[in-house]
Amino acid sequence: MSEIRKIAIMTSGGDAPGMNACIRALVRSANGHRLLIDGIIRGYEGMINGDFEPMNSRTVANIIHRGGTVLKTARSKAFRTKEGREQAYEQLKINQIDAVVAIGGNGTFTGADIFAKEFDIPFIGIPGTIDNDLYGTDYTIGFDTAVNTAIEAVDKIRDTADSHDRLFFIEVMGRDSGYIALYTGIGVGAGTILLPETDTDYDELVNILKADVKRKKLFNLVIVAEGNKTGGAVKTAEEVQARFDHYETKVAIIGHLQRGGAPTAADRLLASRLGYAAIEGLLNGERNVMVGIMNQNVVYTTLNEAITKEKKINPYLIEMSGILAT
């Protein structure tokens, strides 16, 4: 096993609040172990183009509270080709990089897993995605902030819904995972939560709304994950309106607001722990794994497991949300 003297770090895929806190932790942990560290600008695209910048404690000062990522992020079509990955490997050799830490989600780790098998460069993945859909960690960087942002937005919508006796269908992010929708729905006391993991029965949904009317509930909130199997908030509202027109029906799509903003305390702490653990793991011989936190303990999961194993939503929370909504 070759000695690690210099590492490169990057962010890739969709940005997530807390990525900067993680970058800060990585740089300062590396410095603490007398390692050299470069930041790769714009992820795999920057790796291919040789866009490397030396980093130290001063370069990451005053970023822990900032949303987005100071290293920028981009999706790279070129990295999906063998030629693109070969060019990236040459740039890593030119810059004397011994290991790479990649902060991102499923796509980021898929690329890292392929690259690590093709070339002799160890990778450590850090889960940075608001969807919270990666196996091997209880929470991912950005998820807590995204949920809090969604809850804040829905709380404002609730005021309007209450004032006008309206039914709101509110769409939150979650193309393949319903974590944001479920946590937001529980947090705002939604009447119904529609998830990609469960089937939507419009007739059943209408029956729930009719029951709410009978008990004189004057307004209602339905949280819809964008990846809901039968359609997002717009489609769902149309289907329900065709069956039940008691309420004045409105749709709100929160969208990319959920990606931005200053990270919560929970995300700053998680990001700092994962950044520190990534450097410790590299120095202790961990290779081609994702670092995560499970039951408050640091764990390392192979990149392949992190992207291929399904992280299932706790059915207890789904059951609980239904009971609390009645």
N, C-alpha and C positions, 0 to 999 in steps of 0.2 A: 504494500500500500504506500503510494507516494505521499510525501509530506506536503501539507497544505500551507502555502506561504501567502497566496494572494487569491481572493475570491471576487466574483462579480455578482451583483444583485440586480434584479429587474422586477418590474411590474408588468403584467400582461393581461389581456382580455378587458372586461369591463372594470372600471374603477370602483373602489369601495371605500367608504369612510374608515379611516384607521390605517390605510396603507402607509401614510407618511409616518405614523407612530411606529410602524413595524420597520420601515427603512431606518429611522433613527436608532431603534434598538439594535438592528443588525450592524450598523456602522460602529456604534459605540461598543458593542460586544466584541466585534472584530478588533477594534483598536485596543481594547483591554487585553486581548490575547496577542498583541503585537502583529496582527495580520494586516496586510495591505488590502484595500478594498476599492473596487471600481463600481460605479453605477452605469448600467446600460440604459441608454435613452430610447424609449419607445419599444421595449420588449424585444421579441425575436427579430423584428425588423431592424432595430438598432444593432443587434448582435451580428446580423448579416452585413450591415453597412459599416461595422467597426466604430459605432458611436459610443465610445467608452469615456467616462469622466472619473478621475480620482476623487475619492470622498474621504472626509475625516469628520471629527466631532464638530468642527466649526460649520461645515457645509450642511449639517442636519440640525443646527440650532434653530429654535423657534418654528418647528414644523409639526410638533406633536399634536397640535390642535387643529391643523388644517385638513380639510377634505381633499378629495382627489389624490393625485400622486405627483410629487416633484420630479419623478423619473419619467413621467408621461407613460402612455400606453397605446398600443396599436395592435391590430390584427394583421398577421403576415401570411399572405398567400404563398410567398416564396419559400417560407420555412416548411411548408407542407410538401415540398419537393426534395428529393435526395440532393440535388445540386445546391439548393438553398441551404440545406443543413451542412453540407460540406464547406460552403463558404463561411457559415457561422463558426464552424469548428476551426477553420484557419484563422479567423479573427480572434478567437479565444487563445490560440497558440501564440499569435503575434503579440497579444497583450499579456502573455504569461499568466493566464488564469488557470488555477488548479481546481476550482470548484465553482458551481453556480447555485445561487439561491433565487428561486422564482416565486414571486407572490402572485397568486391568481386562482383560477378555478379549473373546471373540467378540461377546457380546451388547452389551457396552459400546461397542465400536467400530462395531457395526452402527448403534446409535443415534446415535453421533457422526457417522458418515458421512452419514446421512440429514439430520441437523440442520445440518451444515456446508453441505450443498447447498441447503437451504431458506433459510438466514439467513447474514448476513455476519459470522460469528464464527469465526475460525480455531481449529482443534483440533489438539492433539498427543496421540497415544495412547502410553501406556507399558504394555507387556505384563505384567500382573500376574495370573497364573493358574497354579495348581499343575499343570495338565494339560500344559503345554509344547506346546500345539497351534497356536500362531500362526505363520503364515508371515512371514518377514522377521527372525527372530532365532533364534540357536542355542538360547538358553535364556530362559525367562520367570521373572519374580520369583515365588518360592515353590516352584518345582519341586525344587530341590536339597534344601530343608528337608523337603518332603513325602517324598522318596525316603529321606532319612536317618531320618525318623520311622518309615516303613514297615520299613526294614531293622532298626531297633532292635526293633520289635515282633516281626518274624519271627525274629530271633535268640533271643528269649525263647521263642517257640513251638517252635523247634527243640529246645530243652532238653527240653520235654515230649514231643515226637515221638520223640526218641531214647530217652528213659527208658521209653516204653511201646510202642515198635515201631508207631507210628501213621502213617497217611497223612493229611496235612493239606492241605485246599484253602483257600487264604488269598486273600481278595478285597481288592484295593486299588482306589483311585479311578481313573477313566478311562472316562468314558461313551462318548466317541468316539475317544479316543486311548490307545494302549498304552504311552506313554513311561514312566509311573510303574511299571507292571507289568514292563516289560522291564528297566529299570535296577535295580529292586528284585530281580527274579529273578536277574540276573547277580550282584548284590552279595551275595546270600545263598546262591548256589550251588544254586538250585532245580532239581528234576528236570525240570520242565516249566513253560513260561510260555504262558498263553493270552491272546491279544491281540484287540482288535476288528479289527485290520488283517489277520488271518489266519483261515482256516477251522479249526474244531475237529472232528477226526474222533475220536469216542469210542473206536472200535475200535483206532485207532492208538495212542491214549493208553493204553489197557489193555495193548497189546502192549509199550509202553515200560515200564510198571509190572511186567509179567511178566518182562521181561528184567532189570529191577533185582533182582527176587526171586531169579532164577537166579544172579546174581553176589553173592547174600547181602547185599543192601542192606536193612538192618533197618527203615528209615523213609524217608519221602519227603515232599517239599514241592512243591506245585503252586501257582504264583502265577496268579491269575485277575483280569484287569481286569474291572471291573463292567460294562463295555460289551461283553464277549465275545459274539460273535454268537449262540451257541447257549445262552446263559444264564450267570448269575453262578456263584459258588462253590457255592451250595446246589444248584442244578439240576445242575451238573457232577458234584458228589459223588454225587448220587442216580443219575445215569446210569452212572457208573463202578462204584458199589457193586453195581448190578444185574448188571453184567458180570463183576465181579472182586471177591471178598470176602476176599481173603487178609489185607489189613490191617484193623485197626480204624480206621474213617474218621471224621475230624472236620472241622468247618468253622469258620473264624475270619474275621470281617469287620472289618477295621481301621477303616473308615469315616472319620468326621470328625476323628478324632485327627490325620489327616494335614494338616489345614488349620491346626492351631494350633501353639503353641510358638514359642520364640525362633528367629529366622532364623539359618541357618548363616552362616559367614564369606563363603562364595561368594554367597549371596543378598544379604547386606549390601553387598558390593562391587558386584554387578550393579545393585542398586537405586540405589545412589549414582551410579554411572556414567550410568544411564539418566535419572535426575532431572536431573543436571547437563546432559546432552546435550539434554534436552527444552527447557530454557531457552535454551541456546546455539542450538538449531535455530530456535526462534521468533524470536530476535533476528536470525538470519541469513536469514530469509525463508521458512523451511519452514512449510507450511500443510497441514492435513488429512492428516497422515501419522502413522505409528507409528514410534517410534524403537526400534532394536534393536541387538544386538551380533552380528556375524557374523565369524568368524575373528579375533576380538579387536578388530575395528574397528566404530566407530559407523556405522550405516546408517539411512536413512530410507526407509520403504516406504509407499505410499499406503494409506489405511485400507481402501479397497476391495480391494486386493490382499491385505492382511493377513487379511481375513475370507473371501475367496473362493478364494484359492489354497491348495492342499493342502500341508501340511508332512508329508512322508513320513518314516517311520522308516527309518533306515539298514539296508538288508537285510543288510549285513555283520554288524551286531550280532545280528540274529536268527539268522543262520547260526552265529555264534560261540557264542551261548548254547546252542544245541542240541548242538554238539560238546563244549563244556565240561561239559555235564550227563551225558555218557556215561561 
